[in-house]
Amino acid sequence: MSRPMSQSQPTIKHDTLFDKPFTTPLDKAARFSFDEQVVACFPDMIRRSVPGYGQVLAMLPIFARRHCKYRQQSDSGQRVSRVYDLGCSLGAASMTLAGEFDPQDLQIKAIDISPAMTTEATTLLSENYPEHDIEVITADIRDIELEPCDMVILNLTLQFLPAADRVAVLEKIYAALSEGGILVLTEKTHAFDEQYDAWLVERYYDFKRANGYTEMEISGKRNALENVLITDTLDEHHARLDQVGFKRHLTWFQFLNFVSIVAFK
């Protein structure tokens, strides 16, 4: 088991991106993007905006212990388990796994489209786990070729892709996974029933209020994410997994309108 004595942490800035009213037409048209401003406050944003995120991260090494069976080879010819962290942001999932596995056990490929995210992730992962085989790649996950792997993590990523591209990404993941491998898919969702959905959304806003967000901040982020973060229903996620070939998949975690699914190859 590999745990550094003390981990380097990103310089955490309080999330105040939406604490001021829109003042110009350009501001009103602005859309959320994972730029340097977001990177600076991302850990705080995730902590206060995504219910259950810490629990999802904590379970990843437990799942990996069961399903990462060293089915691949490293460049040196050693048996390893290859893990993809797709849409890795600052590398929290990769760091959680590295902290629970010896350097020779895993080959982690962490991929994100945002150069600001991958630059910071590279620094954090190399400082905390210099002996681990972790490659941080700046790329669009729709364009990359996946090598054979034992585990794929897709945390809060699919929801930012156009709906028409989601099946192709999942098909690529299914094809790359070895028999016995798993996909962990975590997403924000909406309910098909409008009344249930309205209740979940309001309780989610209550969660954000309890974590210190103001009405202006809640409204500002909601407007910025419009047509950027497009949710599916839970049934749509499971139907899509069926469509691409996963015969077994279950919702193992739900907190309000956030869910995590594990799909088995």
Residue pairs with C-beta under 8 A, 6 or more apart in sequence:
1 100
1 101
1 102
2 98
2 99
2 100
2 101
2 102
2 103
2 129
2 131
2 132
3 99
3 100
4 99
4 128
4 129
7 95
7 99
7 128
8 123
8 124
8 127
8 128
9 43
9 124
10 39
10 42
10 43
10 90
10 120
10 124
11 40
12 41
12 43
12 44
13 40
13 41
13 44
14 41
14 44
15 41
15 44
15 45
15 48
15 49
15 217
16 41
16 217
17 37
17 38
17 41
17 45
17 217
17 220
17 221
18 216
18 217
18 218
18 219
18 220
18 221
18 224
19 214
19 216
19 217
19 220
20 216
21 216
21 220
22 28
22 220
22 223
28 223
30 224
31 224
31 225
31 226
31 227
31 228
32 38
32 221
32 224
32 225
32 228
32 229
33 114
33 228
34 42
34 89
34 112
34 113
34 114
34 116
34 117
35 114
35 116
36 116
38 45
38 116
39 90
39 114
39 116
39 117
39 120
42 89
42 90
42 117
43 90
46 53
46 92
47 53
47 54
47 211
48 208
48 211
48 212
48 213
49 208
49 211
49 213
49 221
50 156
50 258
51 204
51 207
51 255
51 256
51 258
52 253
52 255
52 258
52 260
53 258
55 253
55 255
56 155
56 184
56 186
56 253
56 260
57 92
57 93
57 96
58 96
59 252
59 253
60 93
60 96
60 97
60 153
60 184
61 96
61 97
61 99
61 100
61 101
63 151
63 182
63 184
63 262
64 81
64 83
64 97
64 100
64 101
64 106
64 150
64 151
65 100
67 150
67 151
67 180
67 181
67 182
68 81
68 83
68 105
68 106
68 150
68 151
69 81
69 150
69 180
70 79
70 80
70 81
70 105
70 150
71 79
71 81
71 148
71 150
71 178
71 180
71 181
72 79
72 80
72 81
72 82
72 107
72 147
72 148
72 149
72 150
72 178
73 79
73 80
74 80
74 107
74 133
78 104
80 104
80 105
80 106
80 107
80 133
81 105
81 106
81 107
81 149
81 150
81 151
82 106
82 107
82 108
82 109
82 147
82 148
82 149
82 150
83 94
83 97
83 106
83 107
83 108
83 109
83 149
83 150
83 151
83 152
83 153
84 108
84 109
84 110
84 111
84 146
84 149
84 151
84 152
84 153
84 173
84 176
85 91
85 93
85 94
85 108
85 109
85 110
85 111
85 153
85 155
86 111
86 141
86 152
86 153
86 154
86 157
86 173
87 111
87 112
87 113
87 141
87 154
87 155
87 156
87 157
87 160
88 94
88 110
88 111
88 112
88 117
88 118
88 121
88 136
89 112
89 114
89 117
89 121
90 117
90 120
90 121
90 124
91 110
91 121
91 124
91 125
91 134
91 136
93 110
93 153
93 155
94 108
94 110
94 121
94 125
94 134
95 124
95 125
95 128
95 129
97 106
97 108
98 106
98 108
98 125
98 128
98 129
98 132
98 134
99 128
99 129
101 132
103 129
103 131
103 132
103 133
106 132
106 133
107 133
107 135
108 132
108 133
108 134
108 135
109 134
109 135
109 137
109 147
110 118
110 121
110 125
110 134
110 135
110 136
110 137
111 136
111 137
111 138
111 139
111 141
111 144
112 118
112 121
112 136
112 137
112 138
112 139
113 138
113 139
113 140
113 141
114 138
115 138
118 136
118 137
118 138
121 136
122 136
125 132
125 134
125 136
126 134
137 144
141 157
141 161
141 169
142 161
142 165
142 168
142 169
145 172
146 152
146 172
146 173
146 175
146 176
147 176
148 176
148 177
148 178
149 176
149 177
149 178
149 181
150 177
150 178
150 180
150 181
150 182
151 177
151 181
151 182
151 183
151 184
152 173
152 176
152 177
152 181
152 182
152 183
152 184
153 183
153 184
154 173
154 183
154 184
154 185
154 186
155 184
155 186
156 186
156 187
156 188
158 166
158 169
158 170
158 185
158 187
159 187
159 188
159 229
159 230
159 231
159 232
160 228
160 229
160 230
161 169
162 230
163 230
163 232
166 240
167 240
167 243
167 244
170 183
170 240
170 241
170 243
170 244
171 244
171 245
173 183
173 244
174 183
174 244
174 245
174 246
174 265
177 183
177 265
178 265
179 265
180 264
180 265
181 264
181 265
182 262
182 263
182 264
182 265
183 241
183 246
183 261
183 262
183 263
183 265
184 260
184 261
184 262
185 237
185 241
185 260
185 261
185 262
185 263
186 253
186 258
186 259
186 260
186 261
187 231
187 232
187 237
187 258
187 259
187 260
187 261
188 229
188 231
188 257
188 258
189 231
189 232
189 233
189 234
189 237
189 257
189 258
189 259
190 197
190 200
190 201
190 231
190 232
190 233
190 257
191 197
191 200
191 233
191 234
191 257
192 233
192 235
197 257
200 256
200 257
201 257
203 256
204 256
204 257
205 218
207 256
208 217
208 218
209 215
209 218
231 257
232 240
234 251
234 259
237 259
237 261
238 249
238 251
238 261
241 249
241 261
241 263
242 249
246 263
246 264
246 265
247 264
248 263
248 264
249 261
249 262
249 263
249 264
250 261
250 262
251 259
251 260
251 261
252 260
252 261
252 262
253 259
253 260
254 260
